[in-house]
Amino acid sequence: MPEQSVVQTEQALAPAATRFEPDVPLSSPAQGGPTVLEAVKQINPWIVALVVTMGTFMEVLDTSIANVALPHIAGALSSSQDESTWVLTSYLVANAIILPISGWISSVIGRRNFYLISVVLFTVFSAACGLAPSLAALVIFRVLQGLAGGGLQPSVQAILADAFPGEKRGMAMAVYTIAILVAPVLGPTLGGWITDNYSWRWIFYINIPVGLACAFFTRIVLHDPPQLVAKRLLNKGKKLQIDGTGLALISIGLASLEVVLDKGQELDWFGSSFICWTAFIAIACLLTAVWWELRVKAPVVNLRLLAERNFGMCCVIVLGVYTALYASTFLEPQFLQELMGYTATSAGIAVSPAGLVTMLEVPIVGWMLGRGSDARRFIFAGIATMVLGTWWLSLANLSVSESSFIWPRVVQVMGLGMVTVPLSTIMFRFLPSDQSSNAAGLYALVRNEGGSIGIAVASTFLQRTAQAHQAYLGANLTASNPLAQRALQAVGNAQGFSAANQGIAGLSELYGRLREQAQLLAYMDQYRLFTYLLIFLLPLVFFLKRPPRIIGKIELDAH
């Protein structure tokens, strides 16, 4: 292809993805074979959506499937419970490193090649994790697995954004949303069942057939969009420019931040010199990275995309939403097991109906968006619904039934389904189409960091507020307090203690109840905290621009 025609092709395809362009052949039919665009059109986009979502489901499942298997892993590999948690941390750290740079890698080697390589390597390292002879080897393979799989989520969003026109993108994103919402819910339940009935190694082996099938079909159905092909043709023969400084700063900064968030509470935060130094490295590297990436000509992470109002606001909203979601996901099973006496399996079953509701709800949301519904209304209603569900969780006590935990969680996740699909739909609409991969990488990073922040904040404030409530309630438990003495006597009589043992035994029983109440109040405080966070997000919806309404192939400016 002559260079001039390539330039004209890129100029024609450079505007935002909301425009509908005529078919632009990227190779002359005289050279033989169909054009790239014709090859893409021969594949039904729904087949593409199902194939690439398969890989995403597998990767997201692995973020939570190992949680319940940690005691078995620790025992089998002769390590402590604390040491085994690096199986989770190492994976999250590797994910955090690869997410923001996945768009740059896609632009260099091609989105199809990047996705296919990621699936193949993820499958290979999954098998290696299952064969790991020691904890050190398992952690190394988990790092490699996280690096391989971290680019799958943003790649899928970018692929769907290019495969579907704006008016059909809502339903496509609904399929993707089902995968990323159901997989974390299914992970602990599936992981527990596999570990109990087979071996912890099978939680990694199950990725092998899925990964092979995904790689096989990806090679058949996936093609790069025309604008990326044109861009690579323009750069063919040119020296590859690598933003090595930005890559190093972002990798070190995000890895350090993930370690701080994951290990902070366990090591007493800034009471630990390790956490202090790691936090310093994270802050210094990330601040320097922002300064560097905004100055360099070809940044590895295009932070300038955040200047586009819709994309920037979508990132802020998804950060807050996933902070609240993951915090609640962390708190509820713990509450059920520690204070309500549920087993791990029973606690998992109690939160699983929310995932089933999501599978029914999300396609309806996608269909309504495809019919022209305003995405901003869905986002506002979804956040308001999450507020209701999270506040409902804060009204629990130690004598409520199981339904008092199931229905608030269902309401909360219903709200999430109303938020994530519209956000994923509109965040690309005002960005240049050749920036889809970069935008998806940034968005996925923000979403994942929101989850890490939510778990870190919830675990920290849960312990701190429980101690504060225990100190406040215990201050009135004195020998001079007649109410305390009557309560002590009532507890002793209820438990059938003898008069000689009533004092000490009754005091021990009363203290246990006091501690339970302090824990209960601490859990309720956390739910209220994240309710207030969600309320804070509501006004941000009004800053979003409505995407153009599409009639046929004509766009109508609606803002």
N, C-alpha and C positions, 0 to 999 in steps of 0.2 A: 504494500500500500504506500503511495507517495506521502511524504511527510506533511505536505500541505493539506491533503484530504483528512489526515489524522487530526491535525489541528482544528480543522473545521468541524469534525465529528465531536471533539472534546468541547468546543465552544457551544455546539448545539445541545450537548447533554449536561453542561455545567450548571444551569439554573436549578432552583430548588426542585425537590422531588414532587412537588404539587403540580408541576406542569406536565402536560401530556405531549410527548414528542412523536413525530412520525418515525417509522422504522428506518434506522440508519445502518446500512450494512458496514461491517467492520472489515470485511474482506470481499474482494470482487468475486462475483459468481463465476466469472471467467476462469478464475484460478481453480475452480472445482469445489464441490461441496457447498452446503448452505452457509449463510452468514451466521455470525455468533448470535445475533439477535433472533434470527429464525430458529436456531437450535434451542435457544432458551424458550421460545414460544411453543415448541413442540412438546414440552413437558408441562403437564398440568400443575399449576402452582400448589395445589392442595397435596399432591404427592410429595413435592419438595418440602412442604411444611411438616408433613408427618414424618418424613425421613430425618430431617435435621432436628426435630423435636425429640426424637428417640434418643439421640446422643446427649441432648441437654438433660433429659430426664435421668439418664444413667449418671451423669456427672453430679447433678444436684443431689441425687439419692446418696451419693458417697460422702456428702458433707455431714450426714446425720446417721447413716447406717451403722457406723462403727461405735457410736456412743455407748450403747448398751453392752457391747462386747468387750469393753476395756478390762473388766475384771478377769475375763477368760484369757485375753491377750497377755495381761500381766502375769497370770499364773503359768501359762504355757511357755512364756519366754523368760521366766525367772527374773521379773522386774517388779518394782513397786507400783502401786496404783498411781502415784504422782508422776512417775517416769512414763507410764503408759499414756498419759494425757498428751504427750508430744506427738502421738499418732494423729490426734485431731489438730493440734496447733500447727504442726509442720504442713499439713494439707492447706489450712487456711492462709498461712504465710505465703506459700507458693501461689495460691489463687490470687492473693492481693498483688503480687508482683506482676503477674502476666496479664491481668484484666485491663489495666490502662494502656498497655502497649500492644494489645492484640490488634487494634485498628492499623497501627503502623506496620506490623508484620504482614497483615493481610494485603496492604497496599504494595508490599515488596514482592511477596511470593504468590499473590493471588488468593482471593477469599476461598475458592474451592480447594486449592492445595492446602491452605492453612487448616481448614476444617477437617479435611481428610487426614492430614498428618496428625492433627490433635486427637482424632478418634482412634487411629491406629496406635499411637504411642500411649494413650490412656489405657487401651486394652492390654498392651504389652506390660505396662507397669502395674496394672491391676493383677495380672498373673504373677508378676514378681512379688507383689505384696503378699499374695497367698502362699508363696513358696519361701518367704523370708525366714531364715534360721535363727535370727536374733532380733532384739528390739532395735538396735542400731541400724541393721539392714532394713527393717520395716520402715523406720522413720525416713531413711534415705529414699526408699522407693515411694513413700507417700509424698515426699517433696517433688519427685519427678512426676508422679501421677497428678499432683496439683498443678504443676507447670504445664503438663500436657492438656489437662481438662479445663484449665482456667479460661481459655479463649473460646470455649464452646458457647457459653451463654451470649456474649456480645455478638459472636458471629451469627448465631441464629436470628437475633433481632435484626441485624443488618440485612441478612438474607431475605427475611420476610418483608422488610421494608421495601426492598427492591423488587421482590417477586410479585407483590400485590399492589395494585393502584390504591390511592388514598381512600376511596369509598369502600374498598373491600378489606382494608388492612385491619379493621377492628376484629373481625372474625378470626383472621390469621393470628393476631396477637392473643386472642382468647385461647387458641390451642396451645400456644407457648406458655401462657399464664397457668393453665391447668397443670402443665408439667412442673413448673417451678414452685407451685403451691402444694400440689399433692405429694411430690417426692419427699420433702422434709417431714411431712406427716406420716407417710408410709415407712420412711427409713427406720426409725427405732423399732416399730412393730415387726417389720420384716427381718431386721437385724437380730432381734431377740429370738424370733422363731427359728431362724437358720442356726444361730449359735446354740440354742437349746437342743435342737434335733439333729444337727450335723456337726459342724465345727466352725469356729470363728473364721477360718481360712476361706470358707465358702461365701462369706460376704464380699470377698474380692473376686472369687472365681465366677460368680454369676454375671460379672461384667463381660466375660469373654464372649459368649454367644451373642449378646446384645451388640457388643462392639464390632464383631465380625460382620453381623448383618447390616449394621449402620454403615460401615465402611464400604461394603459391597454395593448397597443401594446409592450411597452418596456419589460414588464414582460414576454411576449411570445417570442420575437425574440432576446433579448440581452443575451449574455453569456460572462463570463470573458475569456480572452485569456489563453492558457495553461500555459504560463510562470508565470502569476499572480497567477493562481491556485496552481502551484507547489511551488511558494514562500510562499503562505499562509499556505500550508500544512507543509512546513519546520518549520514555525514559530508557528504552532499550539501547544498549551500547554506552550509556552514560555511566560515569563512576557513581557507585552507590554511596549516598550520603547517610551516615549513621550518627545520630545524636548520642554519642557515647557518654558524654557528661550527664545529659538528662536521664538517660537510661540507668546509669549507676546511681544517681541521686534518688530517683523514684523507687528503684528496687530496694535500696538500703533503707530509705525512709519508710516505705510501706511495710516491709518485713519487720522493722523495729516497732512500728506502731501496732502491728498485729500481735507481737509478743507482749507488749505492754498491756493491751486490752485483755489478752487471754490469760496472762499470768499475774496481772496486777493484784487482784484480790487475794490470790493464793499466797503471794509473797509480801503482803501488807503494803502494797503500793509504794509510796515514797519513803517508807521505813526501810526499804531494801535498796542497797547501793546498786544492785543489778538493774532494778527497775528505773532508778534515777538516771543512770548512764544510758540505758536504752531509750528512755523518753527524751533525753537531751539529743541523742543521735537522730531520733525520729523527727523532732521539731526542726533541728538544724538542717537536716537533709531535705525535708519537705518544703520549708520556706525558701531555701536556696533553689530547689527545683522549680518552684513557681516563678521566681525571678528569672531563672535561666530560660524556662520554656516560653515565657512571654517575650524574650529578646531574640532567641535563636530563629533563624530563617526557616529551617525544616525541623520542628520539634517532634520528639517521639510521642508526646501526648499534646494534642492541640487544645490547650486550655482556653483559647480564644472562643471556642464554641460556647462557653458558658456566658458570653456576652449576649448571645441571642436569648431574648427574654423568655420564650416558652421553654427552651431547653434548660436554662438556668433554674427556672422555677420548678420544673419537673424534677430536677435533681434534688432541690431542697425538700420538696414534698415527699419524694420517695425515701430520702434519708430519714425524715421524721416518722413516716409510716412504718418502715421496716425496723426502726429502733423500737417502737411500741410493740410491733408484732412479735419480734424475736424475744423481747423481754417477757411478754405474756406467755410465749411458748416455753420459755425457760422456767417461769414461776409456777405455772399451773400444775405440771406433773410433780414438781417438788412439794407443793402444797398438799396434793392428794396423797402422796406417799408419807410425808413426814407428820402431818397433822390429822389426816383422815384415815390412815392405816391401809391405804390401797397398795396392792402389789404393783410392780413395774408394768406388768401386762395389763392389769385393770386400769391403771392410769393412762396407758397408751390407748386403750379402747375408749376411754371416756372422752378423749380429745379427737378421736378419729372421725366422728360424724361430721365435723366441720369440713374435712376434706371432701367428703361425699357431696355435701351441699355445694361446695365450690365447683365440682365437676358439672353440676346441673346448672348453676347460675352463670358461670363465665361465658358459655356459648350464647346465652340469651343476651348478655351485655354486648358481646361482639356483634350479634345480629342487629341489635338496635342501633349500634354505632354505624353499621353499614347502611342502615335505612335513613341516615342523616341526622340522628339525634346529637345534641350538643354535648361533646365530651366533658366540658367544664361542669355541666350539671351533674353528670355521673360522679365526677371526682368529688364535688362538694357533698353530694348525698352519701357517697361512700365513706368519706372521712367522718361525717356526722353519725353514720351507722356504727363505725368503729368506736367513736366516742361513747355511744350508748352501750355497746357490748363491753368495753373496758370498764366503764363506770359500774355496770351491772356486776362484774366480777368483784368489785370492791365492796359489795354489800353482803358477801358470804359470811358465814360463821361456822362453828364446829359441829352444828347439829343439822345442817341442811342436807338434802338428798343429792344424789348424783346428778339429777337433771338440773340442779342449780349451777352446775359447772358446765354441763353440755350446752345448754341453750345460750348463755352469754358468749361462749366461744363460737357457736354457730353464727350469732349475730355479728360478732367481731370479724370473722373471716368472710362473711357475706359482704361487709363493708369493704374489705380488702379487695375482693373480686371486682367491686364497682370502681375501685381506684386504679388498680394496676393496668387493666386493659386500656382504658382511655389514656393513661399516662404514656404507655408504650406506643399508642397510636399517634398521639399529637406531638410527641417530642421531636420527631423527624421532620415535621411538615414544613418548617421554615428554615431548614438547614440545606446546604448544597448536597445533592445526591451522592457526590463522591466522598462526603464526610460521614456517611452512615456508619461505617465500621468504627471510626474514631469516637463518634457520639455514643454508640452502643457500648464500647469499652468503658468510657467514663461513667455512663449511667449504671452499668453493672457493678463497677467498683464502688460507687456511692451507695448502691443498694446493699451490697455485701458488708461494707463498713458500717452501715446503719445497724445491721444485725449484730455485728461484733460490739458496737457501742452499747446497744440495748442490753445484751447479756452482761457486759462488764458493769454497767450502771446498776442493773437490777441486782446482781449478786453482791455488789459493794454496799448499796444502800439497804438491802435486806438485812445484812448482818449488823450494820451500824444502827439502824432504827430499832431492830430487835433489842439490842443492848440498851438503847435509850429508854424504850418502853419498859424493859425489865427493871431498870434502875428506878424509874418513876413509880411503877406499881409496887416494887419492893420497899420503897421508902415508907409506906404506910403499914408494912407487915412487922409491927413491933409489939413487945410485951405490954406496953402501956396503952395500946389502942384496943378499946373494948370490942370494936367491930372485928378486928383481926382475931381476938381471942374467941369470940363466938364462932367465927368461920372455922377456926382451928378445931374447936370442939365438935362442930357439926361434921367436919370431914372425918375426924376420928371415930365418931359414932357411926357414920355411914359405912366406914370401912371395917367396923367391928373390932377396932383396936382395944386392948385392955387398958385400964386406967393407968397402969405403970408405963405403958409404951405409947400412950395417947399423945404425949407432948412431942417427942422426937419423931415418931412415925407420922403423926398428923402434920407436923411441920414439913416433913419431906414430901408428903402427898400434896399439901397446899402449895409448896414451892413448884412442884411439877405442873400444877394447874396454872400457876402464875406465869411460868415460862411459856406454856402453850398459848396463853392469852397474849403475851408479848409478841410471840411469833405471828399469831393471827393478825394483830394490829400492824405489824411490820409488812406483811403481805398486802394488806388492804392499803397501806400507805403507798406501796409501789404502784398498785393499779391506779390510784388517784393521780400519782405523779405523771404517769404516761397518758392518762385521760387529759390532763392539762396540756401536755405536749401536743396531742392531737387537736385540741381546741385552738391552739396557737396556729396550726397549719391552715385552718379554715379561711382566714382572710387572704392567704396567698393565692387561692384559686382565682380571685378576682383580677389578678395580674396576668393571667393566662389569656393569650389571644385565641379566638376561635379560628380553626382551620377553614379555608375556603369551602363553601358548599359547591358540590359538583353536580351539574345537570348534563347528562351525556358526557361530552368531553370539554365542556365549557365551565370554567371556574368563576364563581361569583364571590367577590370580596365581601366577607361577612363581618369584618371588624372595622 
